[in-house]
Amino acid sequence: MATKQTNSWISALMGMTALLVASINAQAFESMKMGDWDVAISGNVNAFWTNIDCDTNGNGLVSSGLACGSLVSSDYKSGNVQTGLLPSWFGLNAKQESNGLKTEINIGFQPGVDSGGGAIDTGLRLNSENLRQVNIKFGADWGMLTLGRDLGVYGSDAILSDMTLLGVGTVSDLAVFGGNTTLGRIGVGYLYADWKAQIQYASPNWDGFSFNVAIVDPWAPVNLSGLSLDQNSFSQDADTYGFEGKGAYTWGDDTSTTTGKVWAGFISQSLDTSSTSFSNQDATGFDVGGKVAFSGLELVGYFYSGDGIGTLGFMWDGLDTSGATRDSDGFYVQGTYKFPDVGTKVGISFGESNLDLGPGDTATGGICDPVTSAACTLVETNESFVIGVYHPVTPSLNLVFEYTKTEATAHNGNSAEESTIALGAILFY
């Protein structure tokens, strides 16, 4: 099954993978008064039975492929009871207003259901847990400042619009045996926005228009594929802060026949290195997206592109072994329909993420020659197709069925396929 290298990345990815849905923000729930503070506790618990079939089509590795079997070059089946894309979550929100200044704190605790320790659980094995959201906010008519750990700006609308937030989506070798979350559409349509230490400014809403900008802690390259540079080999300097931003325009409200949102964003960070073996680089990317809803139908479209930003997460496999940046891009389209009266939502979604070879990956003339380039097993495309049914038994409890077909293809033609059936429930409180 999974190798030691793969298992090491399970812990790394599970430490990174999760998200807090804006519609589940503690501010949306009734609060209790404690002195001058309005305090709210809210969150969710979810669990899914997953039946997963991994098929490598008789090929070799697909390095950084997200269809299960890619990283181990082996066919297998797995059944599990595990957390979905949205982590189970316990959130505390406290806020007050004094002399026209609004202040608040947010602390989020996210435990997983399954231990993620292997194909078969054993006794006395603990489940996983994370603290992903720890921040303070303050602001007034001029906008709001966030200081601390919060969801990144770049790619946030993409993941918050993903229908698999209520379900499972792609599982992959990284989460096939459980852990804190699955991938949903992360790495198969968008880069993970992630939870980042940051200082973020959010503007007021001017007749539907708003913007966010953030300075983010320095991030370093990650070598998931084994064919890239990471922070150790690249000697990434620790003073290269990242910058993220987006502008958005929304229209409509609860009384409107049609509602929607369009947005555009960017991400940028210098990849400065103290090593004399590599030159300094820049990781830069942009994204655009939009969604519109009318009469129970909602349509979503999203596209991103960048240089050095990698795939799956920011700067994952973004640098080749020569220290040059790799280009990457991706998209997803999604349509959902909520039946009136019963409230059942059905959806269909397709997306892919692409990673190009870098100058150090190819032979003369830009040809991927397996004899001269080990990077030919590097993933070229991760794509997935999802069908989902989400039924609200109560306003808080949703039953979920999903079928996800994920395919990973390498630059040399190696491929792997993952078929996942997920049944479960998610309960918000």
Secondary structure per residue as TSV (DSSP state, phi and psi in degrees):
chain	resnum	aa	ss	phi	psi
A	1	M	-	360.0	-132.4
A	2	A	-	-71.4	139.4
A	3	T	-	-80.5	172.5
A	4	K	H	-61.1	-38.8
A	5	Q	H	-63.5	-42.9
A	6	T	H	-63.6	-43.6
A	7	N	H	-60.7	-35.7
A	8	S	H	-64.1	-33.7
A	9	W	H	-79.6	-20.5
A	10	I	H	-60.6	-47.8
A	11	S	H	-63.1	-40.9
A	12	A	H	-64.8	-46.2
A	13	L	H	-70.5	-39.0
A	14	M	H	-64.4	-28.3
A	15	G	H	-71.5	-19.1
A	16	M	H	-103.9	-25.5
A	17	T	-	-92.8	115.1
A	18	A	-	176.9	171.3
A	19	L	-	-164.0	154.8
A	20	L	-	-107.3	116.2
A	21	V	-	-75.6	136.3
A	22	A	G	-58.5	-36.8
A	23	S	G	-70.8	-7.3
A	24	I	G	-110.3	15.1
A	25	N	-	-60.2	140.1
A	26	A	G	-58.1	-26.1
A	27	Q	G	-65.6	-20.2
A	28	A	G	-80.8	-6.0
A	29	F	S	-104.9	158.8
A	30	E	-	-62.4	141.5
A	31	S	-	-116.6	165.9
A	32	M	E	-116.2	150.3
A	33	K	E	-88.5	126.7
A	34	M	E	-131.4	94.1
A	35	G	T	66.9	-124.9
A	36	D	T	-88.9	2.8
A	37	W	E	-106.1	141.1
A	38	D	E	-96.8	117.6
A	39	V	E	-116.0	131.9
A	40	A	E	-130.9	139.8
A	41	I	E	-119.3	128.4
A	42	S	E	-156.7	173.5
A	43	G	E	156.9	-150.6
A	44	N	E	-156.4	161.9
A	45	V	E	-131.2	133.3
A	46	N	E	-139.6	154.3
A	47	A	E	-154.4	143.5
A	48	F	E	-137.3	137.6
A	49	W	E	-82.9	127.1
A	50	T	E	-122.0	135.0
A	51	N	E	-116.5	115.3
A	52	I	E	-123.1	129.3
A	53	D	E	-118.3	121.1
A	54	C	E	-112.9	124.2
A	55	D	E	-130.5	120.3
A	56	T	-	-93.4	3.3
A	57	N	T	56.9	25.5
A	58	G	T	72.9	10.9
A	59	N	-	-91.6	-178.6
A	60	G	-	-92.6	-157.1
A	61	L	-	-62.1	148.9
A	62	V	-	-121.3	92.9
A	63	S	B	-65.5	122.8
A	64	S	T	72.3	14.8
A	65	G	-	-70.5	144.4
A	66	L	-	-103.7	-8.9
A	67	A	S	-73.6	133.1
A	68	C	T	-60.9	145.4
A	69	G	T	98.1	-19.1
A	70	S	T	-61.4	-46.6
A	71	L	T	-83.7	-13.2
A	72	V	T	-117.8	-6.7
A	73	S	T	52.1	49.1
A	74	S	-	-150.3	137.0
A	75	D	-	-76.7	140.6
A	76	Y	E	-163.9	167.4
A	77	K	E	-121.9	151.5
A	78	S	E	-147.1	140.3
A	79	G	E	-123.9	142.1
A	80	N	E	-157.7	157.6
A	81	V	E	-113.8	114.9
A	82	Q	E	-149.3	170.2
A	83	T	-	-74.2	148.7
A	84	G	-	-86.9	-156.5
A	85	L	S	-63.8	-45.1
A	86	L	S	-80.4	121.2
A	87	P	-	-70.3	148.9
A	88	S	-	-57.9	141.7
A	89	W	E	-146.1	134.0
A	90	F	E	-118.3	114.9
A	91	G	E	-120.4	139.3
A	92	L	E	-117.2	126.7
A	93	N	E	-127.5	129.7
A	94	A	E	-133.5	133.0
A	95	K	E	-144.9	156.2
A	96	Q	E	-151.3	166.6
A	97	E	E	-134.9	129.0
A	98	S	E	-144.6	128.2
A	99	N	T	53.5	38.5
A	100	G	T	80.4	-0.7
A	101	L	E	-104.7	123.8
A	102	K	E	-92.0	131.8
A	103	T	E	-131.0	150.5
A	104	E	E	-159.9	159.8
A	105	I	E	-125.3	151.9
A	106	N	E	-135.7	129.4
A	107	I	E	-133.2	125.6
A	108	G	E	-123.2	132.8
A	109	F	E	-118.4	126.7
A	110	Q	E	-126.0	100.7
A	111	P	E	-92.6	149.1
A	112	G	-	-94.4	164.6
A	113	V	S	-85.3	-51.7
A	114	D	S	-94.0	155.9
A	115	S	-	-71.2	-27.7
A	116	G	-	68.7	23.7
A	117	G	S	-93.8	-3.1
A	118	G	S	157.2	-177.5
A	119	A	S	-65.4	-31.9
A	120	I	S	-128.4	129.4
A	121	D	-	-70.5	155.4
A	122	T	-	-128.6	166.2
A	123	G	T	-65.4	152.5
A	124	L	T	61.3	29.1
A	125	R	-	-103.1	126.0
A	126	L	-	-84.2	155.2
A	127	N	-	-82.5	175.1
A	128	S	-	-93.2	160.0
A	129	E	E	-153.7	153.0
A	130	N	E	-146.1	155.4
A	131	L	E	-119.7	102.4
A	132	R	E	-102.3	-21.8
A	133	Q	E	-123.7	112.9
A	134	V	E	-143.1	105.0
A	135	N	E	-154.7	163.4
A	136	I	E	-118.3	150.2
A	137	K	E	-133.4	144.0
A	138	F	E	-151.7	148.7
A	139	G	E	179.4	-178.5
A	140	A	E	-154.5	-147.7
A	141	D	T	-62.6	-19.9
A	142	W	T	-82.3	-7.4
A	143	G	E	127.7	-166.7
A	144	M	E	-134.3	134.7
A	145	L	E	-104.1	136.3
A	146	T	E	-117.3	127.6
A	147	L	E	-124.3	121.4
A	148	G	E	134.6	-152.9
A	149	R	E	-99.9	122.4
A	150	D	E	-152.8	172.7
A	151	L	E	-61.5	136.5
A	152	G	-	-62.9	159.1
A	153	V	S	-79.1	-50.2
A	154	Y	T	-67.7	125.7
A	155	G	T	83.1	-0.7
A	156	S	H	-66.4	-41.5
A	157	D	H	-66.7	-30.7
A	158	A	H	-64.1	-45.8
A	159	I	H	-77.8	-31.8
A	160	L	H	-71.2	-17.8
A	161	S	T	-95.7	-4.4
A	162	D	-	-74.7	123.5
A	163	M	G	-66.2	-21.9
A	164	T	G	-75.2	0.5
A	165	L	G	-55.4	-33.0
A	166	L	G	-86.9	-1.1
A	167	G	S	-133.4	-134.0
A	168	V	-	-124.0	-50.9
A	169	G	B	66.6	-144.7
A	170	T	B	-70.4	138.6
A	171	V	-	-100.6	-55.8
A	172	S	H	76.6	168.2
A	173	D	H	-62.1	-24.2
A	174	L	H	-71.5	-27.2
A	175	A	H	-131.6	9.7
A	176	V	T	-63.2	-26.3
A	177	F	T	-102.0	21.1
A	178	G	-	103.4	-149.7
A	179	G	S	106.6	-156.8
A	180	N	S	-81.6	-40.1
A	181	T	-	-152.3	166.8
A	182	T	-	-93.7	-168.7
A	183	L	-	-99.6	-20.7
A	184	G	B	60.3	-116.9
A	185	R	T	-112.5	11.9
A	186	I	B	-62.1	125.5
A	187	G	T	81.8	-3.4
A	188	V	T	-130.7	51.1
A	189	G	T	148.6	-24.7
A	190	Y	B	-158.2	160.0
A	191	L	-	-81.8	146.6
A	192	Y	B	-67.2	126.3
A	193	A	-	-65.4	-34.2
A	194	D	-	66.3	170.2
A	195	W	E	-104.0	121.7
A	196	K	E	-131.1	141.5
A	197	A	E	-70.7	125.0
A	198	Q	E	-159.4	166.7
A	199	I	E	-121.8	116.6
A	200	Q	E	-122.6	137.6
A	201	Y	E	-110.3	128.9
A	202	A	E	-114.5	124.7
A	203	S	-	-74.4	164.9
A	204	P	-	-65.4	169.7
A	205	N	-	-94.7	116.7
A	206	W	B	-104.7	91.5
A	207	D	T	51.9	41.5
A	208	G	T	103.3	-20.0
A	209	F	E	-96.2	139.9
A	210	S	E	-153.3	164.8
A	211	F	E	-147.9	158.5
A	212	N	E	-132.4	140.0
A	213	V	E	-136.2	149.6
A	214	A	E	-148.3	145.8
A	215	I	E	-105.6	130.5
A	216	V	E	-121.9	146.1
A	217	D	-	-49.1	146.8
A	218	P	-	-58.3	135.4
A	219	W	-	-115.7	151.8
A	220	A	-	-117.8	159.1
A	221	P	-	-62.8	149.7
A	222	V	B	-121.3	137.5
A	223	N	-	-110.5	78.0
A	224	L	S	-72.4	-37.7
A	225	S	S	-75.5	-21.6
A	226	G	S	80.3	4.8
A	227	L	S	-121.9	18.8
A	228	S	S	-133.0	170.7
A	229	L	-	-87.2	144.0
A	230	D	-	-119.8	-172.8
A	231	Q	H	-65.0	-26.3
A	232	N	H	-76.2	-47.6
A	233	S	H	-75.4	-28.1
A	234	F	H	-88.5	-16.2
A	235	S	T	54.4	53.7
A	236	Q	B	-61.3	127.6
A	237	D	-	-65.8	148.5
A	238	A	T	-97.6	16.1
A	239	D	T	-121.0	20.9
A	240	T	-	-101.4	83.4
A	241	Y	-	-63.9	150.0
A	242	G	E	-95.4	159.2
A	243	F	E	-131.4	133.8
A	244	E	E	-135.3	151.3
A	245	G	E	-164.4	162.0
A	246	K	E	-157.6	153.1
A	247	G	E	-121.0	144.8
A	248	A	E	-143.3	151.1
A	249	Y	E	-131.7	126.2
A	250	T	E	-119.2	153.3
A	251	W	E	-143.8	153.5
A	252	G	-	88.1	162.5
A	253	D	-	-145.6	-166.1
A	254	D	T	-63.1	-22.0
A	255	T	T	-94.0	-3.5
A	256	S	-	-86.0	147.2
A	257	T	S	-70.1	-38.6
A	258	T	E	-125.4	133.3
A	259	T	E	-127.2	159.3
A	260	G	E	-171.9	175.1
A	261	K	E	-156.2	139.3
A	262	V	E	-127.5	148.2
A	263	W	E	-151.0	160.5
A	264	A	E	-146.8	140.4
A	265	G	E	-143.8	173.9
A	266	F	E	-145.6	160.2
A	267	I	E	-143.7	142.8
A	268	S	E	-155.7	136.9
A	269	Q	E	-153.7	135.9
A	270	S	E	-74.8	139.3
A	271	L	E	-106.4	67.4
A	272	D	-	-76.4	140.5
A	273	T	B	-134.2	144.5
A	274	S	S	-86.7	-4.8
A	275	S	-	-76.6	139.2
A	276	T	S	-82.9	-6.0
A	277	S	S	-83.7	-19.2
A	278	F	S	-129.9	152.0
A	279	S	-	-93.2	157.6
A	280	N	-	-66.1	146.9
A	281	Q	E	-132.3	172.6
A	282	D	E	-128.4	134.3
A	283	A	E	-101.9	115.9
A	284	T	E	-135.4	146.5
A	285	G	E	-156.6	162.2
A	286	F	E	-139.1	160.8
A	287	D	E	-147.5	155.7
A	288	V	E	-139.6	149.6
A	289	G	E	-165.2	170.7
A	290	G	E	-166.0	156.1
A	291	K	E	-147.3	148.4
A	292	V	E	-141.2	140.9
A	293	A	E	-131.6	136.8
A	294	F	E	-157.8	134.9
A	295	S	T	51.7	41.8
A	296	G	T	87.1	-12.6
A	297	L	E	-97.0	132.2
A	298	E	E	-128.2	131.9
A	299	L	E	-118.7	137.7
A	300	V	E	-129.8	136.9
A	301	G	E	-136.7	139.3
A	302	Y	E	-148.9	144.2
A	303	F	E	-145.1	141.2
A	304	Y	E	-137.2	157.6
A	305	S	E	-155.3	150.2
A	306	G	E	-170.3	173.5
A	307	D	E	-127.5	114.4
A	308	G	S	86.3	-4.7
A	309	I	-	-81.0	-12.8
A	310	G	B	75.6	-154.4
A	311	T	S	-140.7	158.7
A	312	L	S	73.0	-71.3
A	313	G	B	-126.4	167.1
A	314	F	T	-59.6	120.7
A	315	M	T	68.8	20.8
A	316	W	B	-80.3	115.8
A	317	D	T	60.1	32.9
A	318	G	-	-82.3	-16.8
A	319	L	B	-120.3	135.1
A	320	D	-	-79.8	177.8
A	321	T	T	-71.9	-9.9
A	322	S	T	-89.6	-4.8
A	323	G	S	91.3	3.9
A	324	A	-	-86.7	154.3
A	325	T	B	-82.5	150.7
A	326	R	-	-104.9	141.8
A	327	D	E	-80.2	148.9
A	328	S	E	-150.8	156.0
A	329	D	E	-159.3	172.2
A	330	G	E	-177.8	173.3
A	331	F	E	-161.0	163.8
A	332	Y	E	-150.5	152.6
A	333	V	E	-127.0	145.7
A	334	Q	E	-149.9	140.4
A	335	G	E	-134.4	131.4
A	336	T	E	-129.5	153.2
A	337	Y	E	-137.0	127.4
A	338	K	E	-103.1	119.4
A	339	F	-	-70.3	133.9
A	340	P	T	-63.4	155.2
A	341	D	T	71.4	-63.2
A	342	V	T	-73.4	-30.2
A	343	G	-	82.0	-1.3
A	344	T	-	-64.3	132.6
A	345	K	E	-111.1	129.6
A	346	V	E	-115.0	145.5
A	347	G	E	-147.3	157.4
A	348	I	E	-137.7	140.3
A	349	S	E	-148.1	142.1
A	350	F	E	-139.0	141.1
A	351	G	E	-163.0	166.0
A	352	E	E	-152.8	154.8
A	353	S	E	-125.9	134.8
A	354	N	E	-120.0	141.4
A	355	L	E	-129.1	118.9
A	356	D	-	-82.4	157.8
A	357	L	-	-73.3	148.4
A	358	G	-	-92.5	173.0
A	359	P	T	-57.5	-31.6
A	360	G	T	-82.5	-4.6
A	361	D	T	-92.5	-20.3
A	362	T	S	-111.7	156.3
A	363	A	-	-78.9	-179.5
A	364	T	T	-55.5	132.7
A	365	G	T	86.4	7.7
A	366	G	S	75.2	19.7
A	367	I	-	-92.4	136.1
A	368	C	-	-83.7	99.3
A	369	D	-	-103.8	111.5
A	370	P	T	-58.2	-23.1
A	371	V	T	-73.4	-37.5
A	372	T	T	-106.4	-8.5
A	373	S	-	-136.7	112.7
A	374	A	G	-68.6	-20.9
A	375	A	G	-71.5	-0.7
A	376	C	G	-64.4	-19.7
A	377	T	G	-84.1	-3.1
A	378	L	B	-61.6	139.5
A	379	V	E	-60.2	137.3
A	380	E	E	-100.7	-41.3
A	381	T	E	-144.1	130.7
A	382	N	E	-110.0	125.0
A	383	E	E	-137.5	154.8
A	384	S	E	-149.9	154.6
A	385	F	E	-126.7	128.5
A	386	V	E	-128.2	134.3
A	387	I	E	-117.9	129.9
A	388	G	E	-136.7	148.5
A	389	V	E	-129.0	126.7
A	390	Y	E	-129.0	111.5
A	391	H	E	-115.2	122.1
A	392	P	E	-82.8	107.7
A	393	V	S	-71.6	-41.3
A	394	T	S	-134.5	173.0
A	395	P	S	-59.0	-19.4
A	396	S	S	-104.0	-28.9
A	397	L	E	-105.2	126.1
A	398	N	E	-120.9	131.2
A	399	L	E	-93.1	142.1
A	400	V	E	-132.5	135.0
A	401	F	E	-126.8	132.9
A	402	E	E	-139.0	143.9
A	403	Y	E	-122.6	125.9
A	404	T	E	-126.5	129.1
A	405	K	E	-114.4	116.1
A	406	T	E	-118.0	136.8
A	407	E	E	-130.5	134.2
A	408	A	E	-117.8	133.0
A	409	T	E	-129.3	132.2
A	410	A	E	-90.9	167.5
A	411	H	T	-65.2	-22.7
A	412	N	T	-94.3	5.6
A	413	G	S	98.3	-12.1
A	414	N	-	-55.8	146.7
A	415	S	E	-148.6	160.4
A	416	A	E	-147.0	150.0
A	417	E	E	-129.5	140.6
A	418	E	E	-123.8	128.3
A	419	S	E	-117.7	121.0
A	420	T	E	-126.6	126.6
A	421	I	E	-107.6	129.1
A	422	A	E	-128.5	131.9
A	423	L	E	-130.0	131.7
A	424	G	E	-177.8	-161.1
A	425	A	E	-147.9	152.9
A	426	I	E	-133.8	130.3
A	427	L	E	-122.6	120.4
A	428	F	E	-96.5	146.9
A	429	Y	-	-136.7	360.0
